Amino acid sequence: MTYAVKASCIACDQCHSTCPNGAIKTTDAGYWIDPTLCDRCPDVDIPRCVDVCAISSVASLPAKKGRNKSTLLPAAIHEIFLNGKTTPFASSMVVWEASNILAQRQSLSWYADDHDNLCYQRTIHRGQGNIQFRLSSNPELPASAPMNHSLGTAALSNFDIRAVCIHMIFAAYATTLNCPWETSFTLNDQHIEQYLGLHKRKDLTKLAKLTLIKDLVYQTCQLLVSLDWPRQGKVPGFSIPEQPVWQLLDTQYYFDVDAEGYRHLIGLGFTIQTGDWAKHFLNKQDYRKQTAFYQYGTLPQSLLAEVMKNWQQHEGAVRLLLWLVFKLRLGGDHRVTVRTLLRIAYGNDRLSDAMTIRGAHKRLLKTFESDLEAIYHYGLKPRFDPDTYGADIQPLWARVADIPDDADDALEFWTNDANQTLSLTDIAPRNKWQRLLNARILGFELSDEWQQSLRRPRTKQRRQSKASSVHSRPLSSHVIKAARQQLNLSQRALAERLGKSQSWIRDVENGRFKISSSDQTRLRQTLNLV
């Protein structure tokens, strides 16, 4: 039940000073209760504001009838995902580390600084510089003091991993501005609902959605950053004093007044401006002069949907995806150790427990392989290092993925499997965990949406002959499958000739992802399509 202040209020200030959450606010028109902050005082029988009001001006707000729409709110359109799939977003070190904080939260190495404030710091460029984060006490104030260690730790434990989605959306909006450190942008709850898919959640009331959105925005705007960046090439070194990563300039509340005079909250708007970090990392003008950076990547809208869908069931997978969207922005070929992935997904403490507490590694191993499978089904297929991450310690789902769909090919697969030293049905070796800690993943085969960040604008080319233009056309999945069958090659045989996995051939023939130009050439040569 939500409460409201009636027009009969005499402004005695009793309720305002009693509210423990600061939900009762003042305006020129009098007092009003912010329903996104009011928790109805669950620890007492009667809410404190109701109990102290001598003239009963604080009363329960009747339910809002009808649809929650207002002409004050602009229409919700996909302003950043113009193609319906992806959008550029700022991907500098400041944005990356802020994303890690919102995703990994207490798993990072926080400590109390000299002023007993909660602090997270990491060095950059081999110790030549450093970046430091603290939490703002009140994101609505332009110069809010950082939280001390105890309050900051408590606030950090309440952070929601879905706040990373808001952070990514802000980073995308920043790339739409010419000088984002000087120009603000505004988005409302309808925009955020569309981006995060909350408009489909019929189980949530309008107030519940508004409360969630406001909490996520405020958590994102609580991050304070200071930076000491060394000289890099022609770009001179610089320092940035502590300031918000995202400055919350204003929060707009939209109300609908019913026939009885009660005001119902139906919308929120947020005006945001980037910190001065954008002057150094998102500066088109100075980038042309080689005195600043302009660092950006591609944000798939499907990533936001994946976070909103799996943030509870596969939190480790969500953390890895959010980390990989920065790591893989220049391509899918990035070697990474399994130990690093475990630390990112589950934190140093849980990894340490798995290495020291008897039996804890089994639970962590099962969770990791499940989260890795979730990433695979999302569209990022890991490529295991054959030297350190052999088939005998790979997840079962990865080995099962090599089973062909075709009945004849499947029969051949199982026949060959039965005659091999390592069979698909064999149990994992006893030293799997120790070997896994030293294993590596060579990279990820990226989905089409993630590959868009690697594509460059087409340059003008000279006129090609008709034959060369035919060869430059990409091979379709149907052509590849027909050519393979014409040569009486199984998927496994073709995979061996190309040095690929059988599941890669199957995914290509099913049209699951596009093929690189180098693989196109090898396929043409192997299948006699030159």
C-alpha positions as CSV (number, residue, x, y, z in Angstrom):
1,M,0.0,0.0,0.0
2,T,1.3,3.4,-1.0
3,Y,0.7,6.6,1.1
4,A,0.1,10.2,0.0
5,V,-0.2,13.6,1.7
6,K,-3.6,15.3,1.4
7,A,-4.2,18.9,0.5
8,S,-5.3,19.5,4.2
9,C,-1.6,19.3,5.3
10,I,-0.6,22.2,7.6
11,A,3.2,21.6,6.9
12,C,4.1,20.9,10.5
13,D,7.2,19.0,9.3
14,Q,6.6,16.1,11.7
15,C,6.3,13.5,9.0
16,H,9.2,14.9,7.0
17,S,11.6,14.6,9.8
18,T,10.4,11.2,10.9
19,C,10.7,9.3,7.6
20,P,13.8,7.1,7.7
21,N,14.1,6.8,3.9
22,G,13.7,10.5,3.0
23,A,10.6,9.6,1.0
24,I,8.7,12.7,2.1
25,K,9.8,15.7,0.0
26,T,8.9,19.3,-0.1
27,T,7.9,21.5,-3.1
28,D,6.4,24.9,-3.4
29,A,3.0,23.2,-3.4
30,G,3.7,21.5,-0.1
31,Y,4.8,18.0,0.9
32,W,4.6,14.8,-1.2
33,I,5.7,11.2,-0.8
34,D,8.0,9.6,-3.3
35,P,6.5,6.1,-3.7
36,T,9.8,4.8,-5.1
37,L,11.4,5.4,-1.8
38,C,8.6,4.7,0.6
39,D,8.8,1.2,2.0
40,R,5.7,1.6,4.3
41,C,7.8,1.1,7.4
42,P,7.7,-2.7,7.5
43,D,9.3,-2.9,11.0
44,V,6.3,-1.2,12.7
45,D,2.5,-1.7,12.7
46,I,1.6,1.9,11.7
47,P,3.9,3.8,9.3
48,R,5.8,6.5,11.1
49,C,4.5,9.4,9.0
50,V,0.9,8.3,9.6
51,D,1.5,7.9,13.3
52,V,2.9,11.4,13.9
53,C,0.4,13.3,11.8
54,A,-2.0,15.0,14.2
55,I,-4.6,15.9,11.6
56,S,-4.5,12.6,9.6
57,S,-3.2,14.3,6.4
58,V,-1.2,11.2,5.5
59,A,-3.4,8.5,4.2
60,S,-3.2,5.4,2.0
61,L,-3.2,6.2,-1.7
62,P,-6.1,4.5,-3.5
63,A,-5.3,2.2,-6.4
64,K,-4.9,3.9,-9.8
65,K,-7.6,3.0,-12.2
66,G,-7.2,3.1,-16.0
67,R,-4.1,3.1,-18.1
68,N,-0.9,4.8,-16.9
69,K,-0.2,7.1,-19.8
70,S,0.5,10.8,-20.0
71,T,1.1,13.3,-22.8
72,L,4.0,14.7,-20.7
73,L,6.1,11.7,-21.6
74,P,7.7,11.4,-25.0
75,A,7.0,8.4,-27.1
76,A,9.2,5.4,-26.4
77,I,11.2,4.6,-29.5
78,H,14.5,2.8,-30.0
79,E,16.7,5.9,-30.3
80,I,20.0,4.1,-30.1
81,F,19.3,0.7,-31.6
82,L,18.5,2.2,-35.0
83,N,18.9,-1.1,-36.9
84,G,17.0,-3.0,-34.3
85,K,20.0,-5.0,-33.3
86,T,23.2,-3.1,-32.3
87,T,24.4,0.3,-31.4
88,P,27.9,1.9,-30.9
89,F,28.8,2.5,-27.2
90,A,31.7,4.0,-25.4
91,S,34.2,1.3,-24.4
92,S,37.1,3.1,-22.7
93,M,38.8,1.8,-19.6
94,V,36.6,4.0,-17.4
95,V,33.4,2.4,-18.9
96,W,34.9,-1.1,-18.7
97,E,36.0,-0.9,-15.1
98,A,32.6,0.7,-14.1
99,S,30.9,-2.2,-15.8
100,N,33.1,-4.7,-13.9
101,I,32.1,-2.9,-10.6
102,L,28.4,-3.1,-11.3
103,A,28.6,-6.7,-12.4
104,Q,31.1,-8.1,-9.9
105,R,30.4,-5.9,-6.9
106,Q,31.7,-7.4,-3.7
107,S,33.9,-9.9,-5.7
108,L,36.4,-7.1,-6.4
109,S,39.2,-6.1,-4.1
110,W,37.6,-3.2,-2.2
111,Y,39.5,-1.6,0.7
112,A,39.3,1.3,3.1
113,D,41.5,4.2,1.9
114,D,43.3,6.7,4.2
115,H,40.0,8.5,4.9
116,D,38.2,5.2,5.7
117,N,36.2,5.5,2.5
118,L,35.3,2.4,0.4
119,C,37.7,2.3,-2.5
120,Y,38.6,0.2,-5.5
121,Q,41.8,0.8,-7.4
122,R,43.8,-0.9,-10.2
123,T,46.9,0.0,-12.0
124,I,47.0,0.6,-15.8
125,H,49.8,0.3,-18.4
126,R,52.0,-1.8,-16.2
127,G,51.8,0.4,-13.2
128,Q,52.5,3.7,-15.0
129,G,49.0,5.0,-14.1
130,N,46.0,4.1,-12.0
131,I,42.2,4.3,-11.9
132,Q,40.2,4.6,-8.7
133,F,36.5,4.2,-7.9
134,R,34.5,5.2,-4.9
135,L,30.7,5.4,-4.2
136,S,28.8,8.6,-3.9
137,S,26.6,9.1,-0.8
138,N,23.9,10.8,-2.8
139,P,24.0,10.8,-6.7
140,E,21.4,13.7,-6.8
141,L,24.0,16.1,-5.3
142,P,26.6,17.5,-7.7
143,A,29.4,17.3,-5.1
144,S,28.4,14.4,-2.9
145,A,30.9,13.0,-0.4
146,P,32.1,9.4,-1.0
147,M,30.7,6.7,1.3
148,N,32.8,5.4,4.2
149,H,33.8,1.8,4.3
150,S,30.9,0.4,6.3
151,L,28.1,2.3,4.5
152,G,29.7,1.6,1.2
153,T,30.0,-2.1,1.8
154,A,26.3,-2.2,2.7
155,A,25.3,-0.2,-0.3
156,L,27.5,-2.4,-2.6
157,S,25.8,-5.6,-1.3
158,N,22.4,-4.1,-2.5
159,F,23.6,-3.3,-6.0
160,D,21.7,-5.1,-8.7
161,I,23.6,-6.6,-11.6
162,R,21.0,-5.3,-14.0
163,A,22.4,-1.8,-13.4
164,V,25.1,-2.7,-15.9
165,C,22.4,-2.5,-18.6
166,I,21.7,1.1,-17.6
167,H,25.4,1.8,-17.7
168,M,25.6,0.3,-21.2
169,I,22.6,2.4,-22.4
170,F,24.3,5.5,-21.0
171,A,27.5,4.6,-22.8
172,A,25.5,4.2,-26.0
173,Y,23.8,7.6,-25.6
174,A,27.2,9.2,-25.0
175,T,28.3,8.2,-28.5
176,T,25.4,10.0,-30.1
177,L,26.6,13.4,-28.8
178,N,29.3,15.6,-30.4
179,C,30.8,16.7,-27.0
180,P,29.2,14.5,-24.4
181,W,31.1,16.1,-21.5
182,E,29.3,19.4,-22.3
183,T,26.0,18.1,-23.5
184,S,23.4,16.2,-21.5
185,F,20.9,13.6,-22.7
186,T,17.5,12.7,-21.3
187,L,15.7,9.4,-21.3
188,N,12.5,8.3,-19.5
189,D,11.2,5.1,-18.0
190,Q,9.4,4.2,-21.3
191,H,12.8,4.2,-23.1
192,I,14.4,2.0,-20.4
193,E,11.4,-0.3,-20.4
194,Q,11.8,-0.8,-24.1
195,Y,15.5,-1.4,-24.0
196,L,15.3,-3.9,-21.1
197,G,12.1,-5.6,-22.1
198,L,10.3,-4.5,-19.0
199,H,7.3,-3.5,-21.0
200,K,6.6,-7.2,-21.5
201,R,6.6,-7.9,-17.7
202,K,2.9,-8.1,-17.0
203,D,3.6,-9.5,-13.5
204,L,5.0,-6.1,-12.4
205,T,2.9,-3.1,-11.5
206,K,3.7,0.3,-12.9
207,L,5.0,1.5,-9.6
208,A,7.2,-1.7,-9.2
209,K,8.8,-1.0,-12.7
210,L,9.4,2.7,-11.8
211,T,11.0,1.8,-8.5
212,L,13.3,-0.8,-10.2
213,I,14.3,1.7,-12.9
214,K,15.1,4.5,-10.5
215,D,17.1,2.1,-8.3
216,L,19.2,0.9,-11.3
217,V,19.8,4.5,-12.6
218,Y,20.8,5.7,-9.1
219,Q,23.2,2.8,-8.6
220,T,24.8,3.5,-11.9
221,C,25.2,7.2,-11.0
222,Q,26.8,6.4,-7.6
223,L,30.2,5.5,-9.2
224,L,32.9,8.2,-8.7
225,V,36.1,7.9,-10.7
226,S,39.5,9.5,-10.5
227,L,42.2,8.8,-13.1
228,D,45.9,9.2,-13.6
229,W,46.7,8.3,-17.2
230,P,50.3,8.1,-18.6
231,R,51.5,9.4,-21.9
232,Q,50.5,7.0,-24.7
233,G,52.0,7.7,-28.1
234,K,51.3,11.3,-29.1
235,V,48.5,11.6,-26.6
236,P,49.9,13.4,-23.5
237,G,49.3,12.1,-20.0
238,F,46.5,13.6,-18.0
239,S,44.8,13.4,-14.6
240,I,41.1,13.5,-13.8
241,P,40.0,14.5,-10.3
242,E,37.2,12.5,-8.6
243,Q,33.9,13.0,-10.3
244,P,30.8,10.9,-11.2
245,V,31.2,8.6,-14.2
246,W,27.6,9.6,-15.0
247,Q,26.3,12.8,-13.5
248,L,22.6,12.7,-12.6
249,L,21.6,16.3,-13.3
250,D,17.9,16.0,-12.7
251,T,15.1,13.5,-12.0
252,Q,11.7,14.4,-13.4
253,Y,8.5,12.9,-11.8
254,Y,5.3,12.7,-13.8
255,F,2.0,12.5,-12.0
256,D,-1.6,11.9,-12.9
257,V,-4.2,13.5,-10.6
258,D,-7.4,11.5,-10.0
259,A,-10.9,12.9,-9.3
260,E,-10.2,12.9,-5.5
261,G,-7.1,15.0,-5.9
262,Y,-4.6,12.2,-5.3
263,R,-1.4,12.3,-7.4
264,H,-0.3,9.0,-8.9
265,L,3.3,8.6,-10.1
266,I,3.1,7.4,-13.8
267,G,6.5,8.2,-15.2
268,L,10.1,9.2,-14.5
269,G,12.7,11.1,-16.6
270,F,16.5,11.3,-16.0
271,T,18.9,13.9,-17.3
272,I,22.4,12.6,-17.5
273,Q,25.8,14.0,-18.5
274,T,29.1,12.2,-18.8
275,G,32.1,13.1,-16.6
276,D,35.2,14.7,-17.9
277,W,36.6,11.3,-18.8
278,A,34.7,11.6,-22.1
279,K,36.9,14.6,-23.0
280,H,39.8,12.3,-23.2
281,F,38.2,9.0,-24.4
282,L,35.3,10.1,-26.5
283,N,36.6,13.2,-28.2
284,K,36.3,13.1,-32.0
285,Q,37.9,16.5,-32.6
286,D,41.1,16.0,-30.6
287,Y,41.3,12.4,-31.8
288,R,41.8,13.7,-35.3
289,K,44.7,15.8,-33.9
290,Q,46.0,12.7,-32.1
291,T,45.8,14.4,-28.7
292,A,42.9,12.3,-27.4
293,F,41.2,9.0,-27.8
294,Y,37.9,8.0,-29.4
295,Q,37.2,4.5,-28.1
296,Y,34.0,2.7,-28.9
297,G,32.6,-0.8,-29.5
298,T,29.3,-2.4,-30.6
299,L,26.6,-3.2,-28.1
300,P,24.1,-5.9,-29.2
301,Q,20.6,-5.3,-27.9
302,S,20.4,-9.1,-27.4
303,L,23.0,-8.7,-24.7
304,L,20.6,-6.6,-22.6
305,A,17.9,-9.1,-23.1
306,E,20.3,-11.9,-22.0
307,V,21.2,-10.1,-18.8
308,M,17.6,-9.4,-18.0
309,K,16.7,-13.1,-18.6
310,N,19.6,-14.9,-16.9
311,W,20.8,-12.5,-14.2
312,Q,19.6,-14.8,-11.4
313,Q,20.0,-18.3,-12.9
314,H,23.3,-17.8,-14.7
315,E,24.9,-14.8,-13.0
316,G,28.4,-16.1,-13.8
317,A,27.5,-16.3,-17.5
318,V,26.1,-12.8,-17.4
319,R,29.4,-11.5,-15.8
320,L,31.4,-13.2,-18.5
321,L,29.3,-11.8,-21.3
322,L,29.6,-8.3,-19.9
323,W,33.3,-8.7,-19.7
324,L,33.7,-10.2,-23.1
325,V,31.7,-7.4,-24.8
326,F,34.8,-5.3,-24.1
327,K,37.4,-8.0,-24.4
328,L,36.3,-9.1,-27.8
329,R,35.5,-5.7,-29.4
330,L,38.5,-6.1,-31.7
331,G,37.9,-9.7,-32.6
332,G,37.2,-13.2,-31.3
333,D,40.8,-14.4,-31.2
334,H,41.8,-13.6,-27.6
335,R,43.6,-16.2,-25.5
336,V,42.3,-16.3,-22.0
337,T,42.9,-18.7,-19.2
338,V,40.1,-20.6,-17.5
339,R,41.5,-19.3,-14.2
340,T,40.8,-15.7,-15.4
341,L,37.3,-16.6,-16.5
342,L,36.6,-18.3,-13.1
343,R,37.8,-15.2,-11.2
344,I,35.6,-12.9,-13.3
345,A,32.5,-15.0,-13.1
346,Y,32.7,-16.0,-9.4
347,G,35.3,-13.8,-7.7
348,N,38.6,-14.5,-6.0
349,D,37.1,-15.7,-2.7
350,R,35.0,-18.4,-4.3
351,L,37.9,-19.5,-6.5
352,S,40.2,-19.6,-3.5
353,D,37.6,-21.7,-1.6
354,A,37.4,-24.2,-4.5
355,M,41.2,-24.6,-4.4
356,T,41.4,-25.1,-0.7
357,I,38.1,-26.6,0.6
358,R,37.5,-30.2,0.0
359,G,34.7,-30.9,-2.5
360,A,34.1,-27.1,-3.3
361,H,35.8,-27.4,-6.7
362,K,33.1,-29.9,-7.9
363,R,30.3,-27.4,-7.3
364,L,32.3,-24.6,-9.0
365,L,33.2,-26.8,-11.9
366,K,29.6,-27.8,-12.5
367,T,28.5,-24.2,-12.3
368,F,31.2,-23.0,-14.7
369,E,30.4,-25.6,-17.4
370,S,26.7,-24.7,-17.1
371,D,27.5,-21.0,-17.5
372,L,29.8,-21.7,-20.4
373,E,27.0,-23.6,-22.1
374,A,24.7,-20.7,-21.5
375,I,27.2,-18.5,-23.4
376,Y,27.4,-21.0,-26.2
377,H,23.6,-21.1,-26.6
378,Y,23.6,-17.3,-26.6
379,G,25.9,-17.3,-29.6
380,L,29.5,-17.2,-28.4
381,K,31.1,-20.5,-29.0
382,P,34.4,-21.1,-27.1
383,R,37.4,-22.5,-29.0
384,F,39.3,-24.8,-26.7
385,D,43.1,-25.0,-26.8
386,P,43.9,-28.6,-27.8
387,D,47.1,-28.6,-25.9
388,T,45.8,-27.5,-22.5
389,Y,42.0,-27.9,-22.8
390,G,41.8,-31.4,-24.4
391,A,38.6,-33.2,-25.3
392,D,38.9,-35.4,-22.1
393,I,38.3,-32.4,-19.8
394,Q,36.0,-30.4,-22.1
395,P,32.3,-30.0,-21.0
396,L,30.0,-32.8,-22.0
397,W,27.8,-30.4,-23.9
398,A,30.8,-29.4,-26.1
399,R,31.5,-33.0,-27.0
400,V,27.8,-33.8,-27.6
401,A,27.7,-30.8,-30.0
402,D,29.9,-32.7,-32.4
403,I,27.2,-35.4,-33.0
404,P,25.9,-34.8,-36.5
405,D,22.2,-34.3,-37.3
406,D,22.3,-36.5,-40.4
407,A,21.5,-40.1,-39.5
408,D,24.3,-41.6,-41.7
409,D,26.8,-39.2,-40.3
410,A,25.7,-39.9,-36.8
411,L,26.1,-43.6,-37.3
412,E,29.7,-43.0,-38.6
413,F,30.3,-40.7,-35.6
414,W,29.4,-43.4,-33.1
415,T,31.2,-46.1,-34.9
416,N,34.4,-44.0,-34.9
417,D,33.8,-43.0,-31.3
418,A,33.6,-46.6,-30.1
419,N,37.0,-47.4,-31.7
420,Q,38.8,-44.4,-30.2
421,T,40.9,-44.4,-27.1
422,L,38.7,-41.6,-25.6
423,S,35.0,-42.2,-26.0
424,L,32.3,-39.7,-25.5
425,T,30.8,-41.8,-22.7
426,D,34.0,-42.0,-20.7
427,I,34.1,-40.3,-17.4
428,A,36.3,-37.3,-16.8
429,P,39.9,-37.9,-15.4
430,R,40.6,-37.5,-11.7
431,N,42.9,-34.5,-12.3
432,K,40.4,-32.6,-14.4
433,W,40.2,-29.6,-11.9
434,Q,43.9,-29.1,-11.7
435,R,44.3,-29.3,-15.5
436,L,41.4,-26.9,-15.9
437,L,43.1,-24.2,-13.9
438,N,45.9,-24.2,-16.4
439,A,43.8,-24.6,-19.4
440,R,43.2,-21.9,-22.0
441,I,40.4,-20.8,-24.4
442,L,41.8,-19.5,-27.7
443,G,38.9,-17.3,-28.3
444,F,35.2,-17.3,-29.3
445,E,33.4,-17.8,-32.5
446,L,31.2,-14.7,-32.5
447,S,27.6,-14.5,-33.5
448,D,26.6,-12.2,-36.3
449,E,25.7,-9.3,-34.0
450,W,29.0,-9.4,-32.2
451,Q,30.9,-9.5,-35.5
452,Q,29.4,-6.2,-36.5
453,S,32.0,-4.4,-34.4
454,L,34.7,-5.9,-36.6
455,R,33.4,-4.7,-39.9
456,R,34.8,-1.6,-41.4
457,P,33.2,0.8,-43.9
458,R,33.7,-0.3,-47.5
459,T,36.4,1.5,-49.3
460,K,36.3,2.3,-53.0
461,Q,37.7,-0.5,-55.1
462,R,38.6,-0.8,-58.6
463,R,36.3,-2.5,-61.0
464,Q,36.7,-6.2,-60.9
465,S,36.2,-8.7,-63.6
466,K,33.0,-10.7,-63.7
467,A,34.8,-13.9,-62.6
468,S,36.4,-12.3,-59.6
469,S,33.1,-10.7,-58.5
470,V,31.5,-14.1,-58.6
471,H,34.2,-15.5,-56.4
472,S,33.8,-12.6,-54.0
473,R,30.2,-13.5,-53.3
474,P,29.8,-15.3,-49.9
475,L,29.0,-19.0,-50.0
476,S,25.5,-19.8,-48.8
477,S,24.9,-22.6,-46.3
478,H,22.9,-24.6,-49.0
479,V,25.8,-24.4,-51.5
480,I,28.3,-25.6,-48.9
481,K,26.2,-28.6,-47.9
482,A,25.4,-29.5,-51.5
483,A,29.1,-29.4,-52.5
484,R,30.1,-31.5,-49.5
485,Q,27.5,-34.2,-50.3
486,Q,28.5,-34.2,-54.0
487,L,32.0,-35.0,-52.9
488,N,30.7,-37.8,-50.6
489,L,32.3,-36.1,-47.6
490,S,30.9,-36.4,-44.1
491,Q,30.9,-33.3,-41.9
492,R,33.7,-34.8,-39.8
493,A,35.8,-35.4,-42.9
494,L,35.3,-31.9,-44.2
495,A,36.1,-30.5,-40.7
496,E,39.4,-32.5,-40.6
497,R,40.4,-31.1,-44.0
498,L,39.8,-27.6,-42.9
499,G,41.2,-28.0,-39.4
500,K,37.8,-27.1,-37.8
501,S,35.5,-28.9,-35.5
502,Q,32.6,-30.9,-36.8
503,S,30.1,-28.7,-34.9
504,W,31.6,-25.7,-36.8
505,I,30.7,-27.4,-40.1
506,R,27.2,-28.1,-38.9
507,D,26.7,-24.6,-37.7
508,V,27.8,-23.2,-41.0
509,E,25.5,-25.5,-43.0
510,N,22.6,-24.5,-40.7
511,G,23.4,-20.8,-41.4
512,R,24.0,-20.1,-37.7
513,F,26.7,-17.6,-38.3
514,K,28.6,-15.9,-41.2
515,I,32.0,-17.2,-42.4
516,S,35.1,-15.0,-42.5
517,S,36.7,-14.3,-45.9
518,S,39.7,-16.6,-45.1
519,D,37.4,-19.5,-44.3
520,Q,35.4,-18.7,-47.4
521,T,38.5,-19.1,-49.5
522,R,39.5,-22.4,-47.9
523,L,36.0,-23.8,-48.3
524,R,36.0,-22.9,-52.0
525,Q,39.4,-24.7,-52.5
526,T,38.4,-27.8,-50.5
527,L,35.0,-28.2,-52.1
528,N,36.3,-27.4,-55.6
529,L,34.2,-24.3,-55.9
530,V,37.0,-22.1,-57.2
